[in-house]
């Protein structure tokens, strides 16, 4: 007996048979013919639907095609799952063919068919066609509205998505309580996704208030998206409140809050949430979770925890996950272990452009520009096309090593050979590269010739170069631009003060100090971190709060004597105060990185590498001193400052004194 309208059990069985329909196995063909009535459209609809739901979109389209070859007339149920399969595959050509078939058989006006078509055209990037179809729907329901709103969000037009939501509310208010046109939680998720992209606190708060009025505050999907929307507005505290107030959490909830903290540099909070997730045990973490925690480890430089996460990745068999593997590469690079990053990269079975770019960036930030370029050449040979981010990594690597010729070569090749127009980040890298080489006028001319408006990254690169090469005139021009673009960033005022101090213009230094005070700007304190046996120790300049501060200062005195014996002369240009040399020497002697280095040497066994993280750029005097200390104590000392990595060994630095 053939089944014209199979149950779910038979459907599952039959579609598996269908997948082997063209097999040489005669038993499968016999079973297919026995259990599925090929002359009945309902049988085919069931198979198409089951294939689509199971994610086998290619076979779903093949089933639809086979049905049409038998000259069977499709009905309204034949099209939604067929069109959704086209959406899943981003197959615009098949989607248009399905649309044409729906039109021929008179099902285009059907609400479910038209909604599926709107979704398909949106996912395939044909937003104009999607909107045309949407506008032609006479009786729209919540699915139609949600499909179109989601389409705008997916195509980076969040403002239009929010405007359409307003239209939705107007139509809803005029529908006299028709449940088909009422906003539901799925629609709210799409609207909140638009809020995430707009990053407007007032808009997000308004939509949040609306969702509470509609009774959606307990919906899991709404709360998960709400966390992200508030985080994108910079309201991390509110994101945390949403998370803490959830009665039910899934892996997406945990992943969202972990990623929110990691992406905003709050590594400690991110790791604490992960540990809480593991202890709770209600939800199993996955590849996305581990990628977010690895990002937190990368930001904090926590190699110990990063290695533990890597071990867990291996245990879970996730090394083949390209996103997790790329996160591992990034983590090791930012924890100062670029060799381990290379090993992780070499173990990857499949590599995408992000994987290659991460390793290029890693070599670059460690000053190993030649190796970064070698990886870039390997990438091209492997047939992986570089993207916008790849060229940022390449140009930054050239900048760290002063490879001016290579930098210009690849900057020009972007548009000429790869059809990628340089953006502000690429111009920023080139200005930095020219500035470090002392070619400040060329850097300034490049800024003036930019096709895009220069942002604070570009001007700050020029300002930093002016500080290095004592160019007051261009320094003032850069600073004025930065005061307009980013008036609350006191770092620019400090840099200009440095330039004035180097030029002996103490009145201008005082003027900058007063200007900062009048504008309510406070210079963030410089600090250095060192991880000893899994515990993070923080040091400020002149710090005397650490329990071992007496021993640290005594050891520093001993080091100072040994430094003088090997010819160390203090570099006091980093001291901005108009005071005597003796007082300046006392100030630089207790910089945070020196305290961290001394503490690290005291509390580790001989031969151990000392790893320091500095929140600001390491000063010239500390750079010279740490080079000599590395030789005196026969240790490798790795310092990650705000710009790059410095590997000090045998009295030398990996940056070649070019930073």
C-alpha positions, 0 to 999 in steps of 0.5 A, spaced: 500 500 500 502 506 498 502 512 502 499 519 499 500 523 506 505 519 510 506 520 518 513 523 520 516 516 521 514 514 514 517 521 512 523 521 515 524 514 512 522 516 505 526 522 504 532 518 506 530 513 501 529 519 496 537 521 497 539 514 494 533 514 489 539 514 483 543 509 487 545 503 484 542 499 490 535 496 487 532 495 494 532 502 495 529 504 489 524 498 491 522 501 498 522 508 495 516 506 490 513 501 495 512 507 500 512 513 497 506 515 492 510 518 486 503 520 483 501 524 489 503 531 490 502 531 498 507 525 498 512 530 495 510 536 499 512 531 505 519 529 503 520 537 501 518 539 507 522 534 511 529 535 507 528 542 508 527 542 516 533 537 516 537 542 513 538 538 506 536 544 502 540 541 496 536 535 496 529 539 497 530 543 491 532 536 487 525 533 490 521 539 487 525 538 481 523 531 480 516 532 482 515 537 476 519 532 471 513 528 473 508 533 471 505 534 477 502 540 479 504 543 485 500 546 490 500 552 496 504 547 500 509 545 495 512 552 495 514 555 502 519 550 504 522 550 496 523 557 497 526 557 504 531 552 501 533 557 496 534 562 502 538 557 506 543 556 500 543 563 498 541 561 491 538 566 487 537 563 480 533 557 483 529 562 488 527 566 482 525 560 478 521 558 484 518 565 484 516 564 477 513 557 478 509 560 484 506 565 479 504 561 474 500 556 478 497 562 482 500 562 489 504 568 489 499 572 493 498 566 498 501 569 504 506 564 506 509 563 499 509 571 499 513 571 506 518 566 504 519 570 497 520 576 501 525 572 506 529 569 500 530 575 496 532 579 502 537 573 504 540 573 497 541 581 497 535 583 493 532 588 497 528 592 492 525 585 490 523 583 497 520 590 498 516 590 492 513 583 493 512 586 501 508 592 498 504 588 494 501 583 499 494 585 500 493 582 507 500 582 511 501 578 517 506 578 523 510 573 519 510 578 513 512 584 517 518 580 520 521 577 514 521 584 511 524 587 517 529 582 518 531 583 511 533 590 512 537 588 518 541 583 514 542 588 509 545 593 514 539 598 513 537 598 521 534 605 520 529 602 515 527 596 519 525 601 525 521 605 520 518 599 518 516 597 525 513 603 526 508 602 520 507 595 523 505 598 529 500 603 525 497 597 521 496 593 528 493 598 531 488 598 525 487 591 525 482 591 531 485 586 535 486 581 529 492 576 532 495 575 525 497 582 525 500 582 532 507 583 534 510 577 537 517 575 540 520 573 534 518 580 531 521 583 537 528 579 536 528 582 529 527 589 531 532 589 537 537 586 532 536 593 528 537 597 535 544 593 536 546 596 529 543 603 530 547 603 537 542 608 540 541 608 547 534 612 547 531 607 541 533 601 545 530 603 551 524 605 547 523 598 544 525 595 551 519 598 554 515 596 549 517 589 549 515 589 557 508 592 555 507 587 551 509 581 556 515 579 552 520 580 558 520 573 560 522 571 552 528 568 552 530 570 545 528 577 546 532 577 552 538 574 549 538 580 543 536 585 548 543 584 552 547 585 545 543 591 543 544 595 550 552 592 550 552 596 543 550 602 546 555 602 551 550 600 556 554 594 559 551 594 566 544 594 563 546 588 559 548 585 565 542 586 569 538 583 563 542 577 564 541 577 571 534 578 571 533 572 566 529 566 569 531 561 564 538 562 560 540 557 554 547 557 551 546 563 547 544 567 553 551 565 557 555 566 550 552 573 549 554 576 556 561 572 556 562 575 549 559 582 551 565 583 556 570 580 552 569 584 546 569 591 551 576 589 554 573 586 561 576 580 561 576 578 568 568 579 568 568 575 562 572 569 565 568 570 571 561 569 568 564 563 564 567 559 571 560 561 573 557 557 567 561 551 568 559 551 576 552 551 574 552 546 570 545 547 567 548 549 560 553 546 556 558 550 553 560 550 546 565 552 540 562 559 541 563 560 548 570 558 548 571 563 542 569 568 546 573 566 553 579 565 548 578 573 546 578 575 553 584 571 555 587 575 549 585 581 551 588 580 558 594 576 556 592 570 560 596 565 557 595 560 563 587 560 562 588 560 555 592 554 555 587 551 559 581 553 554 586 550 548 586 543 552 579 543 553 578 545 545 582 539 544 578 534 548 572 536 545 574 535 538 573 542 536 580 543 533 577 543 526 572 548 528 575 554 524 573 560 528 575 556 534 582 555 531 583 562 529 581 564 536 587 560 539 592 563 534 589 570 536 590 568 543 597 565 543 599 571 539 597 576 544 599 572 550 606 573 547 607 566 544 607 567 537 611 560 536 605 556 539 600 560 535 604 558 528 603 551 531 596 551 532 595 555 525 599 549 522 595 544 525 589 547 522 586 542 516 582 548 513 584 555 513 580 561 511 582 569 510 581 570 518 586 565 520 591 567 515 590 574 517 590 573 525 597 570 524 600 575 519 597 580 525 601 576 530 607 576 527 607 584 526 605 585 533 611 582 535 616 586 530 617 580 526 615 583 519 619 579 514 615 573 517 608 576 517 610 578 509 612 570 508 605 568 511 602 573 506 605 570 500 604 563 503 596 565 503 596 568 496 600 561 493 594 557 497 589 561 493 586 565 499 584 572 497 586 577 502 581 582 504 580 589 508 582 586 514 588 582 511 591 589 509 591 592 515 595 586 518 600 587 513 601 594 513 601 594 520 607 589 520 611 593 515 610 599 520 612 595 526 619 594 522 620 600 518 619 596 511 617 603 508 618 600 501 614 594 502 608 598 505 608 602 499 608 596 495 602 593 498 598 599 499 598 601 492 596 593 490 590 594 494 586 597 489 590 596 483 591 588 484 585 586 489 580 591 487 580 593 495 579 601 496 584 603 502 580 605 508 582 610 514 585 604 517 590 603 511 591 610 511 592 610 518 598 605 518 601 608 512 601 615 516 604 611 522 609 608 517 611 614 514 611 618 521 616 613 524 621 613 518 621 621 520 618 623 513 612 627 517 611 632 511 610 626 506 605 623 511 601 630 512 601 630 504 598 623 504 592 625 509 591 631 505 590 626 499 585 621 502 579 619 498 576 618 505 575 623 511 581 622 516 579 620 523 582 620 529 586 614 528 590 617 522 591 624 526 593 620 532 598 617 528 601 623 525 601 626 532 605 620 535 610 621 530 611 628 531 612 627 538 618 622 536 621 627 531 619 633 535 615 637 530 611 642 534 608 645 527 605 639 525 604 636 532 599 642 533 595 641 527 594 634 528 592 636 535 587 641 533 584 636 529 584 631 534 581 636 539 575 636 534 574 629 533 575 626 540 575 632 545 574 627 551 581 623 550 586 626 554 591 622 551 592 627 545 593 633 550 598 629 554 602 628 547 602 635 545 604 636 552 610 632 551 612 635 544 612 642 548 616 639 554 621 636 549 622 643 546 622 646 552 616 650 552 614 649 559 609 655 558 605 651 553 605 645 557 602 649 563 597 651 558 595 644 556 595 642 563 590 648 565 586 646 558 585 639 561 583 641 568 578 646 565 575 641 560 574 636 566 580 631 563 584 626 567 590 623 565 589 615 566 594 612 570 599 608 567 600 601 570 603 594 569 601 587 570 605 581 571 602 574 572 605 570 577 603 563 579 596 565 576 595 571 580 595 578 577 599 583 580 598 590 578 603 596 579 602 604 578 608 609 578 611 609 585 607 604 587 608 602 595 601 599 596 604 592 594 605 587 600 612 586 598 614 594 596 619 594 601 623 588 598 621 591 591 625 597 592 631 594 595 632 590 589 631 596 584 636 599 588 641 593 587 639 593 579 640 601 579 647 600 581 648 594 576 645 598 571 650 604 572 656 599 572 654 597 565 653 604 562 646 606 563 644 613 563 637 615 565 633 618 559 629 623 562 625 626 556 619 622 558 618 627 565 614 633 563 615 636 569 620 642 569 624 640 575 631 638 576 635 632 573 635 629 580 628 629 581 626 627 574 631 621 575 627 619 581 621 619 578 623 615 572 626 610 577 619 607 579 615 607 573 610 601 573 614 597 568 620 597 572 617 595 579 613 589 575 620 587 572 623 587 579 617 583 582 617 578 577 625 577 577 624 576 585 618 571 585 620 566 579 626 561 578 632 563 574 631 562 567 623 563 567 621 568 562 617 575 565 611 577 562 609 584 563 603 588 560 603 595 560 597 599 558 600 605 555 606 605 551 613 603 554 617 610 555 624 610 552 628 610 559 624 603 561 626 600 554 633 602 555 633 599 562 629 593 561 634 591 555 640 592 560 636 588 565 635 582 561 642 581 560 644 582 567 639 577 570 640 573 564 632 572 563 627 574 557 623 579 559 616 580 554 613 587 555 606 588 551 605 595 551 599 599 548 602 599 541 606 592 540 610 586 543 617 587 546 622 581 547 628 583 551 634 578 551 641 579 552 641 586 552 637 587 545 629 588 544 626 585 538 623 591 536 630 593 534 629 600 538 624 602 532 617 603 536 
